[in-house]
Structures are given as C-alpha cells and as structure tokens.
Amino acid sequence: MELLILACVLSTSLILLAAGAEHVAGQAKLRSRMLMHRLLGSRGIRWAGAGLAALEVLVAIGSFWSVATSSRAGLVASLLLQTALYWSFAGYLVMVVRAGNAGVPCGCGPAEVPVGRPAIARAIGLGVLSCVSAVSVTAIDLESLTIRVDARGLLACAAGFTLAILLVILPAARRVESLPSPRRAHESSDRSNPANTPDPMMIGSA
C-alpha cells in the first residue's frame, strides 16, 4: 500500500514539475497558448503565466521535499495544493471549450494536447489522484514513504515515473485513435477527386 501511495505522489509531482519547468523556460509560448484560449486580456495573461509557472514548480518541489524529510503536514498541504491546481486547470479548460475554442493547444507543458474532453479528463484525474494521496498519507506511517536507495525505493521511483508517463500520453493516444487510417484517408481523397470518379456516360459504352 505504501509503495502505491508513494508512486502516486511521485507521478503527480513529476508531471507538475515538468509542466512548471517548461512554463518557466517558455513564458512566450505559454502566453501565446493563453491568447488562443481567449479568456484573459494581455495583462492578465502576463501575470497568470508567471504566477502559474512559479506555483507549479514550488508545489512540486514542496512535495518532493516533504517526502524526503518525512513531513506529513508538508506533504498533505502540497498534495492538496496539487489537487487545487489540477482541478482549477480542468475548470479553465471547460471554460475554454464553452467559449468555442476547443481544439487549440492546451498549454499543458510537455503533455500538451488540444483542448477537449481528454485534456479535461486528465486534469480531473490528476486532481483525484493527488486528493486520494493526501487523504491516504494521513492514515499511514510516513516513515514508510521515505525513498531509500534499495530495491523498494527503486521500484517506487520506477512505478511513479511510469505512471507519470502514462498519464501524460493517454490523451495524445486518444487523439491518435480518432485519426482516420491511411486506407480510409486514401479512399476519401479518391472520392473527393473528380478525376477518380467514373463518368456514368462511359460505363458500358465499350
């Protein structure tokens, strides 16, 4: 049970740290994405972009630091802040969709996908995972969550990293599944090309 909780904590924190790091390094890109969302003015985008990037990095680092120091209060607070960030972002994406801007890039950092149901579902899911982790941390011995340099610690780190990668790529994989296959795309282009459509007058004329 402790390994599962630790893997969940590491996965949500890794995703948040990766997003925050990219937002810090690419403020221009983040602002361009927020302009596409058409919810904030230019001044609001500037402040929101800088504040979001800093908050993501600080909350993620706080989670890792709390695990390293076995601070229950710090870890619960960090996980609850993660929950608030993920769910706030989900609500933001819902507003983008309702504003008629679905399909534009979400600005999620390395996990960027078009704004839509997969992106919203992922943000909600990450928030649920963070919230469940926060509740679980209050009911276990926090010393058991300490990352050790042994098989147990390596397993937890590997599981957390794998879970983070899966949560990042699932919306992108869902988008790939919705794309037409090469054969269907070829058949569609053939039907749309008049040169490939037989002339009814020529059928049977031979």
N, C-alpha and C positions, 0 to 999 in steps of 0.2 A: 504493500500500500504506500509506504514512504517513497519507494522508487518511482511509482506512478505520479505522485504529487510533485516530486522534485522534477520529473520530466516535463510535467505541465507548466510548472513555474519557469523552468528554463526556456521552454518553447515560446511562450507568450512574451517573455522578456527579450529573447533574441530577436523576435520579429519587430518588437517596438524599438529596440536599439538600432537595428538595421534601417528601419524607416527614419528614425531620428537622425542618424548619421548622414543618410542621403539628403535629408531635408536641410541639414546644417550646411552641407557642402554644395547643395544645389538650390539655393534660395530662388534664383531666377526661374528655374524650371518649375518649382513649386508654385510660384506666383503666376506663372503662365497657365498652369493647370487650374488654379483657382479662378482665374479670369474666365476660362472656358465654362466654369460652373455657374457663373453669373449670379451669385448670391451676395457678394460683398463688393463694396467700392474699392478703388485702388488703395486708399489709405487703410481701410480695414484689412485688405489682403496683406499689406506690408506688415502690419502689427500681428495679425493672426499667423502669418507664415513664420515669423521669427519666434513668436511665443510658443507655437506648436512644436517646432523643432527642438527648442531648449527643453520643453517639458517632457517630450518623449525620451530624450537622452537621459535626463535627470531621473525620471521614474524608473527606467530600465536599469540604470546603474544602481539606484537605490535597492532594487530587488536583488541584484547580484550581491551587493554589499551586505544586505540583511541575511542572505543565505550563508555568506562567508563568515559572518560574525554571530550567527545563530540568534539574531534579534527577532523575536516573534512579533513585537509591536511594529517594528520597521517593515517586516515582510508583509504583514497584513495590510498596513497602510499603503505600501507600494502596489500590492495586488488590487486593492480597491481603487486606487488611482488609475491603474491599468484598465480596470473594468469601466470606469467613467470615461476614459479616453476612447476606448473601443466602441462603447455604446453611443457616445457623442458623435463619433465619426459615422456610425451607422445612421443615426438620425440626420446628420448632414447630407449623406448620400441620398436618403429618402427625399429630402427637400430638393436636391438637385434633379432627381427624377420627376418630381411633381412640378418643377419649374420648366419641364420639357427639354431637359438637356441630357437625357440618358444617352449613353454611348460614348461620351467624351472620356478621356483618361481620368482615373480616379485620383491620381496624385498620391498613391499609397507607398511611394518609395520603390524598393526593389520588387515589391509584389504588385506593381501597377497593372490594372486591368480596366476595361471600360466600365463606366458607372452603370450598374444594373443589379439584378437580383443576386448573382453570385458574389459580387463585391459586398453588398449589404449583408448577405447571409454570413460571409466570412467574418465581417466586423462584429456581428452579433455573436457568432460562435466563439470568437476570441474573448469577447467580454464575458460570456458564460463560463468559459474555461478559467479565466482569471478570478471570477467571483467564487466559483466552486473551490478553487485552490485556496483562496483566502479563508473560506469557511473551514476547509479541511485542516489548514495549518493550526487553527485554534484548538483542534481536538487531538493532536499527536505530539509526541516528544520531538521538539525542534532540533535536538542534537542529532537525531537520525537523518535530518535533511542536509547535514553538512557534506559538502563534496570532498571526498577523500581520494587520494591517489592510489586506488586499488581497483579490483575488478568491478566492485559495486559502483564506485564513483564513475568509472569509465562507461559502464552500462547506462547509468542515469544520464550522463552527458550525451552519449550517442543517441539515446532514446529521445531526449529533448531536442537535439539538433534535427533528427529525422522527422519528428512531429512538426517542427517549425517549417521544414522544407515542404512537407505535405500540405500544411495549411496555406502556404504561400502559393503553391502551384495548382491547387484544386480549382479555383475559379478560372485560371487560364486553361486548364484541361477541359473544363466545362465549355469554354468558349470554342476550343478546337473541335469538340464533338459536334457543335452546332454548325460547323462549316460544311459546305457541300463537298462530296467526294470528287476526285478528279474526273471520274467517269461521268457523274451527273453534271458537273460543270461543263464538260465537253459536249454532252448531249444537249444541254441548254443552249450553248453557243451555236450548235448546229441548227437548232430550231429557230434561233433568232436571226440567222444569216439567210437572207433570201436566196443567195446563190446555191444553198444546200437544200432548198425546198423544191421538190419535183413539180414541174408545170403540169396541171391537170390535162391540158390540151395535148401534151406529148405522150401521156400514158396510153398505151395500146395503139399508138399511131404507127408503130413499126409493124 
